[in-house]
Amino acid sequence: MIDLTRLIRGLDNRPEQIRYEKRHASDALVPLVVWNTTPACNLQCKHCYFGACDERDSEELSTAEAKSFIDSLAAVNVPVLVFSGGEPFFRDDIAELTRYASEQGIRPIASSNGTFLTEERAQAVADAGMQYVGVSLDGVGATNDEFRGVDGAFERARNGLRNARDAGMGTGIRCTMTEGTVDDVPDVIDLAVEEGIDRVNVFHLIYSGRGGDITDADLSFERTREVVDALYERTKALADTHPDMQILTAGNYADAVYLYHRIREDMPAHADRARKLLFDDGPGRVVKNGDAGPKVVNVDHRGDVHPSMFLSQYTLGNVRERRLDEILADSDLWDELAEPTDHLKGKCGRCPWKEVCGGNSRARAAAVHDDLWAEDPRCYLTEAEYSTDELPTDHAPPVDATAALE
């Protein structure tokens, strides 16, 4: 993710419920573990990275197995566990597991479509210790319902957001840009402002799961730049009118470099601060680069461990057989993804900004080139934006910037 609010305006307004750097030991395994609790979902989203279905799976971790898994995370100081899916609230033990994780010192948050968050259920998980719920909305009204495959999904999700907010949890909206949804992005942000939602995260399309089937609906580079420009302006305005609200993008980390150049031109007095934030390596860094390791690891409903929720074709082990820390410690792939810039090829390998974006989306590279380390086909930076002129001297490699475009 890229924290636009902090990069553009210098405001660190992350919701308190999802901050973790003050709460985890320096030897934490990873800051965040995403657990796909079930493949079951009541929606049929066109871009679902998990390829969710409408039924539970007998191979899901049981409640007892899930508690054992949570114990293993607590033992290695994992501070945040994301209950994801499918739709995590399909499981009737989520409140129980939320309470258990919280009791073990792990901060529970959820990634949901929002449609199951009735007042009663939202209050139950909030009382159990759920800190934050991110709800996916890919447009307003009919746009969302068409993209997510179920009439009425928008209204139910909006009600779910309200119920989560009113129960005291932090709340966020995630939306994915495609040709069919991108025009609604301003309306989604308006909705978040109206409803008092803490943050909006705008995703570029990642070619994983069913998202790999709709690549022809991805935006042109020109349209992508137009949208990022609009988000830049909206973030500046909201910092003045709603300073507690956070705007982010995810899925295309070229955004960070592009926005830095916008800041340099539009607000030169802030360029030095922004440049330092791009290379900050602390736990609160403005850019969580790449979509795989070492900031996030994924465990699916069967207990299989993947380097990312977008890279399910790579399995590192299973938590039913070994602890997560042991699996990661023995994985050469995990080590490589922790230092991706040493392995990148093509334009990404030559790019002088690769330490900022981490090679962008490895999932897209693997989907398009059948090579985890190939260049990401969705980097939209121009030749001028590859310039090393504004890189800190210790980050500017001796590379021909024009070669990165070949």
C-alpha positions as CSV (number, residue, x, y, z in Angstrom):
1,M,0.0,0.0,0.0
2,I,1.0,3.6,-0.5
3,D,-0.1,6.1,2.1
4,L,-1.0,9.0,-0.1
5,T,-2.1,11.2,2.8
6,R,1.3,10.9,4.5
7,L,3.3,11.1,1.3
8,I,1.5,14.1,-0.2
9,R,0.6,16.1,2.9
10,G,2.8,14.7,5.7
11,L,-0.1,13.6,7.8
12,D,0.3,10.3,9.6
13,N,-3.4,9.7,10.3
14,R,-3.5,5.9,10.2
15,P,-6.4,4.6,12.3
16,E,-5.1,3.7,15.8
17,Q,-6.7,0.3,15.5
18,I,-4.3,-0.8,12.7
19,R,-1.0,0.6,13.9
20,Y,1.3,-2.1,15.0
21,E,4.8,-0.7,15.2
22,K,4.5,0.3,18.8
23,R,3.2,-3.1,19.8
24,H,5.4,-5.7,18.2
25,A,8.9,-6.9,19.2
26,S,11.8,-6.3,16.9
27,D,12.0,-10.0,16.3
28,A,8.4,-10.3,15.1
29,L,8.1,-12.9,12.3
30,V,6.1,-10.6,10.0
31,P,3.9,-7.6,10.9
32,L,0.8,-9.1,9.4
33,V,-0.6,-12.6,8.6
34,V,-3.6,-12.9,6.2
35,W,-5.6,-16.1,6.9
36,N,-8.2,-17.1,4.3
37,T,-10.6,-18.6,6.8
38,T,-12.9,-20.2,4.2
39,P,-13.3,-20.3,0.5
40,A,-17.1,-19.7,0.9
41,C,-18.6,-16.4,-0.2
42,N,-22.1,-15.1,-0.9
43,L,-20.9,-12.8,-3.7
44,Q,-19.4,-13.6,-7.2
45,C,-16.8,-10.8,-7.6
46,K,-15.2,-10.6,-11.1
47,H,-11.7,-10.0,-9.7
48,C,-11.6,-12.3,-6.7
49,Y,-8.0,-13.3,-6.1
50,F,-9.1,-16.4,-4.1
51,G,-11.6,-17.7,-6.6
52,A,-14.1,-18.0,-3.8
53,C,-17.1,-20.4,-4.1
54,D,-20.5,-20.6,-2.4
55,E,-19.9,-23.5,0.0
56,R,-17.7,-24.2,3.0
57,D,-14.8,-26.7,2.5
58,S,-14.4,-29.8,4.7
59,E,-10.6,-29.2,4.7
60,E,-10.8,-25.8,6.4
61,L,-9.0,-25.4,9.7
62,S,-11.3,-26.4,12.5
63,T,-11.9,-24.1,15.5
64,A,-9.4,-26.1,17.5
65,E,-6.8,-26.1,14.7
66,A,-7.3,-22.4,14.2
67,K,-6.6,-21.8,17.9
68,S,-3.4,-23.8,17.7
69,F,-2.4,-21.8,14.6
70,I,-3.0,-18.6,16.6
71,D,-0.9,-19.9,19.4
72,S,2.0,-20.4,17.0
73,L,1.7,-16.9,15.7
74,A,1.7,-15.5,19.2
75,A,4.8,-17.5,20.0
76,V,6.7,-15.6,17.4
77,N,5.3,-12.1,18.2
78,V,3.1,-11.7,15.1
79,P,1.1,-8.6,16.0
80,V,-1.7,-8.6,13.5
81,L,-4.0,-11.4,12.1
82,V,-6.3,-10.6,9.2
83,F,-9.4,-12.8,9.0
84,S,-10.1,-13.0,5.3
85,G,-11.8,-15.3,2.9
86,G,-13.9,-16.0,0.8
87,E,-16.0,-14.1,3.3
88,P,-14.7,-14.7,6.9
89,F,-18.1,-14.0,8.4
90,F,-19.4,-17.1,6.7
91,R,-17.8,-18.9,9.6
92,D,-19.8,-18.9,12.8
93,D,-16.7,-19.1,15.0
94,I,-15.2,-15.8,14.0
95,A,-16.1,-14.0,17.2
96,E,-14.7,-16.9,19.2
97,L,-11.4,-16.8,17.2
98,T,-11.3,-13.1,17.4
99,R,-11.5,-13.2,21.2
100,Y,-8.8,-15.9,21.3
101,A,-6.4,-14.0,19.1
102,S,-6.9,-10.9,21.2
103,E,-6.3,-12.8,24.4
104,Q,-3.0,-14.0,22.9
105,G,-1.9,-10.5,22.3
106,I,-2.6,-10.5,18.5
107,R,-4.6,-7.7,17.0
108,P,-7.5,-9.1,15.0
109,I,-8.8,-7.3,11.9
110,A,-11.1,-8.5,9.1
111,S,-11.3,-8.2,5.3
112,S,-14.9,-8.6,4.4
113,N,-17.6,-7.8,1.8
114,G,-19.6,-6.3,4.6
115,T,-22.9,-8.0,3.8
116,F,-22.9,-10.3,6.9
117,L,-22.2,-7.4,9.3
118,T,-25.6,-7.0,10.9
119,E,-25.8,-4.9,14.0
120,E,-25.7,-8.0,16.2
121,R,-22.8,-9.6,14.5
122,A,-20.8,-6.4,14.3
123,Q,-21.2,-5.8,18.0
124,A,-20.3,-9.4,18.8
125,V,-17.0,-9.3,17.0
126,A,-16.3,-5.8,18.3
127,D,-16.9,-7.0,21.8
128,A,-14.6,-9.9,21.1
129,G,-11.8,-7.6,20.2
130,M,-12.0,-7.1,16.4
131,Q,-10.2,-3.8,15.9
132,Y,-10.8,-2.9,12.2
133,V,-12.9,-4.1,9.3
134,G,-12.0,-3.3,5.7
135,V,-15.1,-3.6,3.4
136,S,-14.8,-4.0,-0.4
137,L,-17.0,-1.7,-2.5
138,D,-16.2,-1.4,-6.2
139,G,-18.5,1.4,-7.0
140,V,-21.8,2.9,-5.7
141,G,-25.1,1.2,-6.2
142,A,-25.5,-0.7,-9.5
143,T,-21.8,-0.5,-10.4
144,N,-20.8,-2.4,-7.3
145,D,-23.6,-4.9,-7.7
146,E,-22.8,-5.7,-11.3
147,F,-19.1,-6.1,-10.5
148,R,-19.8,-8.2,-7.5
149,G,-22.5,-10.3,-9.1
150,V,-25.3,-9.9,-6.6
151,D,-28.2,-7.3,-6.6
152,G,-28.4,-5.5,-3.4
153,A,-24.8,-6.1,-2.4
154,F,-24.1,-2.4,-2.2
155,E,-26.8,-1.6,0.3
156,R,-25.9,-4.5,2.5
157,A,-22.2,-3.6,2.5
158,R,-23.0,0.0,3.3
159,N,-25.1,-1.1,6.2
160,G,-22.3,-3.4,7.3
161,L,-19.9,-0.5,7.3
162,R,-22.2,1.6,9.4
163,N,-22.7,-1.3,11.8
164,A,-19.0,-1.8,12.2
165,R,-18.4,1.9,12.7
166,D,-21.2,2.2,15.3
167,A,-19.8,-0.9,17.1
168,G,-16.6,1.0,17.6
169,M,-14.3,-0.7,15.1
170,G,-12.1,1.1,12.7
171,T,-13.5,1.0,9.2
172,G,-12.1,1.2,5.7
173,I,-13.3,0.8,2.1
174,R,-11.3,-1.0,-0.6
175,C,-12.2,-0.5,-4.3
176,T,-10.6,-1.9,-7.4
177,M,-10.2,0.1,-10.6
178,T,-11.3,-1.4,-13.9
179,E,-12.9,0.1,-16.9
180,G,-16.3,-0.7,-15.4
181,T,-15.6,0.7,-11.9
182,V,-13.1,3.5,-12.2
183,D,-15.6,6.3,-12.8
184,D,-17.2,5.5,-9.4
185,V,-14.0,6.0,-7.4
186,P,-14.8,9.7,-6.6
187,D,-18.2,8.6,-5.5
188,V,-16.7,5.9,-3.2
189,I,-14.5,8.5,-1.6
190,D,-17.6,10.8,-1.2
191,L,-19.4,7.9,0.5
192,A,-16.5,7.4,2.9
193,V,-16.6,11.1,3.8
194,E,-20.3,11.1,4.4
195,E,-20.3,7.9,6.5
196,G,-17.3,8.8,8.6
197,I,-15.1,6.0,7.3
198,D,-11.5,6.1,8.4
199,R,-9.7,5.2,5.1
200,V,-10.2,4.4,1.4
201,N,-7.7,2.1,-0.4
202,V,-7.9,2.3,-4.2
203,F,-6.5,-0.9,-5.8
204,H,-5.0,-1.4,-9.2
205,L,-6.2,-4.7,-10.7
206,I,-3.9,-7.7,-9.8
207,Y,-4.0,-10.6,-12.1
208,S,-4.6,-13.3,-9.6
209,G,-7.5,-15.7,-9.3
210,R,-10.5,-14.4,-11.3
211,G,-8.6,-11.1,-11.7
212,G,-6.5,-12.9,-14.2
213,D,-9.6,-13.5,-16.3
214,I,-10.4,-9.8,-16.7
215,T,-7.1,-8.3,-17.7
216,D,-8.8,-6.8,-20.8
217,A,-10.8,-4.6,-18.3
218,D,-7.6,-3.1,-16.9
219,L,-7.0,0.7,-17.5
220,S,-4.8,2.2,-20.1
221,F,-1.7,3.8,-18.8
222,E,-3.1,7.2,-19.8
223,R,-6.3,6.6,-17.8
224,T,-4.3,5.2,-14.9
225,R,-2.3,8.4,-14.7
226,E,-5.5,10.5,-14.9
227,V,-6.9,8.6,-11.9
228,V,-3.7,8.9,-9.8
229,D,-3.7,12.7,-10.6
230,A,-7.3,12.9,-9.4
231,L,-6.4,11.0,-6.2
232,Y,-3.5,13.4,-5.7
233,E,-5.8,16.4,-5.8
234,R,-8.4,14.8,-3.7
235,T,-5.9,13.8,-1.0
236,K,-4.6,17.4,-0.8
237,A,-8.2,18.7,-0.4
238,L,-9.2,16.1,2.2
239,A,-6.1,16.8,4.3
240,D,-7.6,20.3,4.8
241,T,-11.3,19.4,5.2
242,H,-11.0,15.9,6.8
243,P,-7.6,15.6,8.3
244,D,-8.5,12.3,10.0
245,M,-9.2,10.5,6.8
246,Q,-6.6,8.4,5.0
247,I,-6.3,7.8,1.2
248,L,-4.2,5.0,-0.1
249,T,-3.5,3.1,-3.3
250,A,-2.3,-0.5,-3.7
251,G,-1.3,-2.9,-6.4
252,N,0.9,-0.6,-8.4
253,Y,3.8,0.9,-6.5
254,A,4.9,3.0,-9.5
255,D,2.3,5.4,-8.0
256,A,4.8,6.3,-5.3
257,V,7.4,7.5,-7.8
258,Y,4.8,9.2,-10.0
259,L,3.4,11.1,-7.1
260,Y,6.8,12.1,-5.9
261,H,7.4,13.8,-9.2
262,R,4.0,15.5,-8.8
263,I,5.0,16.8,-5.4
264,R,8.3,18.0,-6.7
265,E,6.6,20.0,-9.4
266,D,3.5,21.2,-7.4
267,M,4.9,21.5,-3.9
268,P,8.7,21.7,-4.1
269,A,9.1,22.7,-0.5
270,H,7.7,19.3,0.4
271,A,9.8,17.2,-2.0
272,D,12.7,16.5,0.4
273,R,10.3,15.2,3.0
274,A,8.4,13.0,0.4
275,R,11.7,11.6,-0.9
276,K,12.8,10.6,2.6
277,L,9.5,8.9,3.2
278,L,9.9,6.8,0.0
279,F,13.1,5.3,1.4
280,D,12.1,5.1,5.0
281,D,12.5,1.4,6.1
282,G,10.8,1.7,9.4
283,P,7.6,-0.2,10.3
284,G,5.5,2.9,9.6
285,R,6.9,3.5,6.2
286,V,4.7,5.3,3.7
287,V,5.2,2.6,1.0
288,K,4.6,-1.1,1.8
289,N,6.3,-2.1,-1.4
290,G,5.5,-5.1,-3.5
291,D,2.7,-7.6,-3.1
292,A,4.7,-10.5,-1.5
293,G,7.0,-10.8,1.5
294,P,8.3,-9.8,4.0
295,K,5.6,-7.6,5.3
296,V,2.7,-10.0,4.7
297,V,2.4,-13.7,4.5
298,N,-0.7,-15.7,3.6
299,V,-2.2,-18.9,5.0
300,D,-5.2,-20.4,3.2
301,H,-8.2,-22.3,4.6
302,R,-6.4,-25.6,4.4
303,G,-3.4,-24.3,6.3
304,D,-1.1,-24.0,3.2
305,V,1.3,-21.1,3.4
306,H,1.8,-18.8,0.4
307,P,4.2,-15.9,0.1
308,S,1.2,-13.7,-0.8
309,M,-2.6,-14.0,-1.1
310,F,-1.9,-13.2,-4.8
311,L,0.6,-16.0,-5.3
312,S,-1.3,-19.1,-4.3
313,Q,0.6,-21.1,-7.0
314,Y,3.6,-21.0,-4.7
315,T,3.2,-23.1,-1.5
316,L,5.8,-23.1,1.2
317,G,4.4,-25.6,3.6
318,N,1.4,-26.2,5.8
319,V,0.7,-25.0,9.4
320,R,-1.0,-28.3,10.2
321,E,2.5,-29.9,9.8
322,R,4.9,-27.3,10.9
323,R,4.9,-23.9,12.6
324,L,4.8,-20.9,10.3
325,D,8.1,-19.5,11.5
326,E,9.8,-22.9,10.7
327,I,8.2,-22.9,7.2
328,L,9.4,-19.4,6.4
329,A,12.9,-20.0,7.9
330,D,13.4,-23.0,5.5
331,S,12.1,-21.3,2.4
332,D,14.6,-19.9,-0.2
333,L,11.7,-18.3,-2.0
334,W,10.6,-16.4,1.1
335,D,14.2,-15.2,1.5
336,E,14.3,-14.0,-2.1
337,L,11.0,-12.1,-1.8
338,A,12.3,-10.4,1.3
339,E,15.1,-8.9,-0.9
340,P,13.3,-8.8,-4.3
341,T,15.5,-6.2,-5.9
342,D,18.4,-8.6,-6.2
343,H,16.3,-10.9,-8.4
344,L,14.3,-8.6,-10.6
345,K,14.7,-8.9,-14.4
346,G,13.9,-6.7,-17.4
347,K,12.7,-3.1,-16.8
348,C,12.1,-3.7,-13.1
349,G,15.7,-5.1,-12.7
350,R,17.2,-2.0,-14.3
351,C,14.9,0.6,-12.7
352,P,16.7,3.1,-10.4
353,W,13.5,3.3,-8.2
354,K,13.2,-0.4,-7.6
355,E,14.0,-0.1,-3.9
356,V,10.8,2.0,-3.6
357,C,8.4,-0.3,-5.4
358,G,10.1,-3.6,-4.7
359,G,9.5,-4.7,-8.3
360,N,5.8,-3.7,-8.1
361,S,3.5,-6.7,-8.5
362,R,5.2,-10.1,-8.7
363,A,1.7,-11.6,-9.1
364,R,1.2,-9.7,-12.4
365,A,4.7,-10.6,-13.6
366,A,4.1,-14.3,-12.9
367,A,0.7,-14.2,-14.6
368,V,1.8,-12.4,-17.8
369,H,5.4,-13.8,-18.2
370,D,5.2,-17.0,-16.2
371,D,8.2,-15.8,-14.4
372,L,8.1,-14.5,-10.8
373,W,11.0,-12.2,-11.4
374,A,10.1,-10.7,-14.8
375,E,9.1,-7.1,-15.2
376,D,5.7,-6.0,-14.1
377,P,3.8,-5.1,-17.3
378,R,1.8,-2.4,-15.6
379,C,4.5,0.1,-14.7
380,Y,3.4,3.3,-16.4
381,L,6.3,5.6,-15.6
382,T,7.7,7.6,-18.5
383,E,11.4,7.9,-19.4
384,A,11.6,11.3,-17.6
385,E,10.2,9.8,-14.5
386,Y,12.9,7.1,-14.4
387,S,15.5,9.9,-13.9
388,T,17.9,9.3,-11.1
389,D,18.4,13.1,-10.5
390,E,16.3,13.2,-7.4
391,L,17.4,9.9,-5.9
392,P,19.5,10.1,-2.6
393,T,23.1,9.5,-3.6
394,D,23.2,6.2,-1.7
395,H,20.2,4.9,-3.6
396,A,21.2,6.0,-7.1
397,P,22.8,3.1,-8.9
398,P,25.0,3.6,-12.0
399,V,22.3,2.8,-14.5
400,D,21.2,4.4,-17.7
401,A,17.6,5.5,-16.9
402,T,16.5,5.2,-20.5
403,A,17.5,1.5,-20.5
404,A,14.8,0.8,-18.0
405,L,12.2,1.5,-20.7
406,E,13.4,-1.0,-23.2
